[in-house]
Amino acid sequence: MTKALIIQGGWQGHEPQQVSEIMAKALREHGVEVEIVDTLDVLTERDLTELDLIVMEWTMGKIERDQLQALLDAVEGGVGIGGVHGGMGDSFREATQYQFMVGGQWVAHPGNDGIDLSLIHI
């Protein structure tokens, strides 16, 4: 059976528990065995290679170096990584390697955070 781990937490404004339950329900409907945890310690306390997918639902947090390395190693070893919106794209602002792994970093909501969009040249 396919196994997924959802890691939820951080800023509560993105409602990590509710979003995690929605994602878990969708995965379970497709036959995936899902576990939801609310600690980053799981990254160093378990064998992540037993998983098929890790879903990050953690906004504006801090990840310790050993936790990040365990996550990077798991993904490099073939474990899938997934997530949505700020739960993945705004997880760990100080972790550049995490940002490279997920392909970006959330910066702001255009026009809604006091950013003058006329200063942006594309």
FENLINPE-V401115 format. One record per residue. N is the residue number from 1. RES is the residue in one small letter. SS is DSSP state (H for helix, E for strand, - for the rest). PSI is psi as a letter, one per 30 degrees, with the letter a starting at -180 (none if undefined). Layout:
# FENLINPE-V401115
n->{N	N}
res->{RES	RES}
ss->{SS	SS}
psi->{PSI	PSI}
This chain:
# FENLINPE-V401115
n->{1	2	3	4	5	6	7	8	9	10	11	12	13	14	15	16	17	18	19	20	21	22	23	24	25	26	27	28	29	30	31	32	33	34	35	36	37	38	39	40	41	42	43	44	45	46	47	48	49	50	51	52	53	54	55	56	57	58	59	60	61	62	63	64	65	66	67	68	69	70	71	72	73	74	75	76	77	78	79	80	81	82	83	84	85	86	87	88	89	90	91	92	93	94	95	96	97	98	99	100	101	102	103	104	105	106	107	108	109	110	111	112	113	114	115	116	117	118	119	120	121	122}
res->{m	t	k	a	l	i	i	q	g	g	w	q	g	h	e	p	q	q	v	s	e	i	m	a	k	a	l	r	e	h	g	v	e	v	e	i	v	d	t	l	d	v	l	t	e	r	d	l	t	e	l	d	l	i	v	m	e	w	t	m	g	k	i	e	r	d	q	l	q	a	l	l	d	a	v	e	g	g	v	g	i	g	g	v	h	g	g	m	g	d	s	f	r	e	a	t	q	y	q	f	m	v	g	g	q	w	v	a	h	p	g	n	d	g	i	d	l	s	l	i	h	i}
ss->{-	-	E	E	E	E	E	E	E	E	-	H	H	H	-	H	H	H	H	H	H	H	H	H	H	H	H	H	H	-	-	-	E	E	E	E	E	-	-	-	-	H	H	H	H	-	-	H	H	H	-	-	E	E	E	E	E	E	E	-	-	-	-	-	H	H	H	H	H	H	H	H	H	H	H	H	-	-	-	E	E	E	E	-	H	H	H	H	H	-	-	-	-	-	-	H	H	H	H	H	H	H	-	-	-	-	-	-	-	-	-	-	-	-	-	-	H	H	H	-	-	-}
psi->{k	k	k	k	k	k	j	k	a	a	k	f	f	g	i	e	e	e	e	e	e	e	e	e	e	e	e	e	f	g	g	k	k	k	k	k	l	h	k	f	f	f	f	f	f	l	j	f	f	f	l	f	k	k	k	k	i	j	k	h	a	k	k	l	e	e	e	e	e	e	e	e	e	e	e	e	f	f	k	l	k	l	l	k	b	f	f	e	f	h	e	j	f	f	i	e	e	e	e	e	e	f	g	a	k	k	e	l	j	k	f	g	g	g	k	j	f	f	f	k	k	none}
